[in-house]
Amino acid sequence: MTKAELIDAIADSAGVSKADAERTVQAFFDIVVDATKKGGKVAWPAFGSFSTTERAARTGRNPQTGEEVQIKASTAMKFTASSSLKSALNPGKK
């Protein structure tokens, strides 16, 4: 699903204009980014939570030359699905 398709689906489902739907979705993502940049966690019951994780510096390899390269430490976004979401995605699994 593309961004445009998502905005259309939200606007139709919520009965709001596409502009309102886009502003709302953008505000959600802005808040998630701001909260997680500060080390916080954003949780939505029955869906999951967004948080950050630290990746340590490491040595990697250039796949074309095989040469070792240093990869800097970084912060990555992490999403953890709730048990309700996992159950909805895997209905026959216990």
C-alpha positions in Angstrom: 0.0 0.0 0.0 1.4 3.4 -1.0 1.1 6.5 1.1 -1.6 7.9 -1.3 -3.6 4.6 -1.0 -3.2 4.7 2.8 -4.4 8.4 3.0 -7.4 7.5 0.7 -8.3 4.5 2.9 -8.1 6.5 6.1 -10.1 9.4 4.7 -12.9 7.0 3.5 -12.9 5.0 6.7 -13.0 8.1 9.0 -15.2 10.2 6.8 -12.8 13.1 6.7 -11.0 14.9 3.8 -7.8 13.5 2.4 -6.0 16.7 3.6 -7.2 16.1 7.2 -6.3 12.4 7.0 -2.8 13.2 5.7 -2.2 15.9 8.4 -3.3 13.4 11.1 -1.1 10.6 9.8 1.9 12.9 9.5 1.3 14.2 13.1 1.2 10.6 14.4 4.6 9.8 12.7 6.1 13.1 13.9 5.1 12.4 17.5 6.5 8.8 17.3 9.8 10.1 16.0 10.0 12.9 18.6 9.1 10.5 21.5 11.5 7.8 20.5 14.4 10.2 19.8 14.1 11.2 23.5 14.5 7.5 24.4 10.7 7.0 25.0 8.4 4.3 23.8 5.1 4.8 22.0 2.6 1.9 22.7 -0.8 1.3 21.1 -2.7 -1.5 22.9 -3.7 -4.4 20.6 -1.3 -3.2 17.9 2.2 -2.8 19.2 4.9 -0.4 20.3 7.6 1.7 18.7 11.0 2.2 20.4 14.6 2.7 19.5 17.5 0.3 19.8 21.3 1.0 19.7 23.5 -0.7 17.1 27.1 -1.0 18.1 29.9 -0.1 15.8 31.2 -3.1 13.9 33.4 -4.2 11.0 31.7 -5.2 7.8 32.8 -6.2 4.3 32.4 -4.5 1.0 30.6 -7.3 -1.0 32.3 -6.3 -4.3 35.9 -6.1 -3.1 35.9 -8.1 0.2 37.6 -5.2 1.8 36.8 -4.6 5.5 34.9 -1.4 6.3 34.0 0.2 9.6 30.3 0.6 10.2 29.5 3.4 12.7 27.3 2.9 15.7 23.7 4.0 15.1 20.2 4.2 16.5 17.4 2.3 14.8 13.6 2.3 15.1 12.1 -0.9 16.4 8.5 -2.0 16.2 7.2 -4.8 18.5 3.9 -6.3 17.6 1.4 -6.9 20.4 0.2 -10.4 21.2 -3.3 -9.4 19.8 -1.8 -8.4 16.5 0.3 -11.5 16.3 -2.9 -13.6 16.9 -4.8 -11.7 14.2 -2.0 -12.3 11.7 -1.7 -16.0 12.6 -5.3 -17.2 13.4 -4.6 -20.9 13.5 -1.5 -20.7 15.7 -1.6 -20.9 19.5 
